[in-house]
Amino acid sequence: MHSTQGGYGGQGFGNAPAFPPAPSLIDSANGSINLPAPAGLAPLEAFRSLQDFNSTGNKEALRRVTTPGMFAELEGSMGSPPLRILVLNASVQDVTEEPHQTVASVRYTGEVTEGVNPPEPIDEVWHFVLPRSSPAVWQLAGIEQV
């Protein structure tokens, strides 16, 4: 695996440590793969910050940490009620080196609530990319519901 430099982007991501290597690559709770996070990507912090940027309507911060296509998708939901995270787990499912970027897929599971709504389970895979060109910051490129 190719080691990369750089951070996720503003708001303290650049100095966030990556997850330490998991003692086992298979998560016995759900049978999913759990790889160490690539350098500069802090999955739990990324989730929380992206939710915060979205709910507060911070377009510039959100634009820095999303691809143009993902930003266009999220822009319509900006300013929605803040997401309260009750339980959040992150496991790196895949890291792929491509000619012009590194792609990391992170599965998030847990429980969240929005506004006054009752808690709901979440199970999503977020795809992050790290371009080899400037600016070399991790950006959210896609979200899949599992």
C-alpha positions as CSV (number, residue, x, y, z in Angstrom):
1,M,0.0,0.0,0.0
2,H,1.3,3.4,-1.0
3,S,1.7,5.9,1.9
4,T,0.3,9.3,1.3
5,Q,0.7,12.7,3.0
6,G,-1.8,15.3,3.6
7,G,-4.9,15.7,5.7
8,Y,-8.6,15.7,5.3
9,G,-8.8,19.5,5.0
10,G,-9.5,22.4,7.3
11,Q,-11.0,22.4,10.8
12,G,-8.3,20.3,12.5
13,F,-8.3,17.3,10.1
14,G,-4.7,17.7,9.0
15,N,-3.2,16.8,12.3
16,A,-5.7,14.1,13.2
17,P,-4.0,10.7,13.7
18,A,-5.1,7.8,11.6
19,F,-6.6,4.8,13.3
20,P,-4.1,2.4,14.7
21,P,-4.0,-1.0,12.9
22,A,-6.8,-3.2,14.0
23,P,-5.8,-6.3,16.0
24,S,-7.9,-8.4,13.6
25,L,-8.9,-7.6,10.0
26,I,-12.3,-9.2,10.5
27,D,-14.8,-7.6,12.8
28,S,-16.4,-10.5,14.6
29,A,-19.6,-8.5,15.4
30,N,-20.7,-8.1,11.7
31,G,-18.1,-10.1,9.7
32,S,-16.9,-7.0,7.9
33,I,-13.3,-6.2,7.0
34,N,-11.5,-3.7,9.3
35,L,-8.3,-2.3,7.7
36,P,-6.1,0.4,9.2
37,A,-7.1,3.8,8.0
38,P,-4.7,5.4,5.4
39,A,-2.5,8.2,6.6
40,G,-4.4,11.5,7.1
41,L,-7.9,10.0,7.2
42,A,-9.6,10.0,10.6
43,P,-12.9,8.3,9.8
44,L,-14.9,9.2,13.0
45,E,-13.7,12.8,12.9
46,A,-14.5,13.0,9.2
47,F,-18.1,11.8,9.8
48,R,-18.7,14.2,12.6
49,S,-17.2,17.2,10.8
50,L,-19.0,16.6,7.6
51,Q,-22.3,16.4,9.5
52,D,-21.5,19.6,11.3
53,F,-20.5,21.5,8.1
54,N,-23.8,20.3,6.5
55,S,-26.1,21.2,9.3
56,T,-24.5,24.6,9.9
57,G,-24.5,25.5,6.2
58,N,-20.7,26.0,6.1
59,K,-20.5,25.7,2.3
60,E,-16.8,26.6,2.0
61,A,-15.7,23.9,4.6
62,L,-18.0,21.3,2.9
63,R,-16.7,22.2,-0.5
64,R,-13.1,21.6,0.7
65,V,-13.8,18.1,1.9
66,T,-16.1,16.8,-0.8
67,T,-15.7,16.2,-4.5
68,P,-17.6,18.6,-6.8
69,G,-20.3,15.9,-7.5
70,M,-20.8,15.1,-3.9
71,F,-20.9,18.7,-2.9
72,A,-23.7,19.2,-5.5
73,E,-25.7,16.4,-3.9
74,L,-25.2,17.6,-0.4
75,E,-25.8,21.3,-1.0
76,G,-29.6,20.8,-1.2
77,S,-29.7,19.4,2.3
78,M,-27.5,22.1,3.9
79,G,-28.9,23.7,7.0
80,S,-30.9,20.6,8.0
81,P,-31.4,19.9,11.7
82,P,-28.2,18.8,13.3
83,L,-27.6,15.1,13.4
84,R,-27.0,13.9,17.0
85,I,-24.7,10.9,17.0
86,L,-25.7,8.4,19.7
87,V,-23.4,5.6,18.7
88,L,-20.9,5.6,15.8
89,N,-18.5,2.9,14.6
90,A,-16.2,3.1,11.6
91,S,-14.4,0.4,9.8
92,V,-12.2,0.8,6.8
93,Q,-13.5,-1.7,4.2
94,D,-11.1,-1.1,1.3
95,V,-8.2,1.0,0.3
96,T,-7.4,1.1,-3.4
97,E,-4.5,2.8,-5.2
98,E,-5.5,4.2,-8.6
99,P,-3.2,6.1,-11.0
100,H,-4.4,9.5,-10.0
101,Q,-5.9,9.0,-6.5
102,T,-6.2,6.7,-3.5
103,V,-9.8,5.5,-2.7
104,A,-10.8,4.5,0.8
105,S,-14.2,3.0,1.7
106,V,-15.4,3.3,5.3
107,R,-18.4,1.6,6.7
108,Y,-20.3,3.6,9.4
109,T,-22.7,1.8,11.7
110,G,-24.5,3.2,14.7
111,E,-27.4,5.1,15.9
112,V,-28.3,8.8,15.2
113,T,-31.2,11.1,15.6
114,E,-32.1,14.3,13.8
115,G,-34.0,17.1,15.5
116,V,-36.8,15.7,17.7
117,N,-37.1,12.4,15.7
118,P,-36.5,9.1,17.5
119,P,-33.1,7.4,17.1
120,E,-32.5,5.5,13.9
121,P,-29.8,3.0,13.0
122,I,-27.3,3.9,10.3
123,D,-25.4,1.5,8.1
124,E,-23.6,3.4,5.3
125,V,-20.3,3.1,3.3
126,W,-18.6,6.4,2.6
127,H,-16.1,6.6,-0.2
128,F,-13.2,9.0,0.2
129,V,-10.6,10.0,-2.4
130,L,-7.2,11.5,-2.0
131,P,-6.0,13.0,-5.3
132,R,-2.3,12.7,-6.1
133,S,-2.4,16.4,-7.3
134,S,-2.8,19.5,-5.3
135,P,-4.8,20.0,-3.0
136,A,-3.9,16.5,-1.6
137,V,-6.7,16.3,1.0
138,W,-9.2,13.5,1.6
139,Q,-12.6,14.3,0.0
140,L,-15.9,12.5,0.3
141,A,-16.9,11.2,-3.1
142,G,-19.9,9.0,-2.4
143,I,-22.3,7.5,0.2
144,E,-24.0,4.1,-0.1
145,Q,-26.8,2.9,2.1
146,V,-26.1,-0.7,3.2
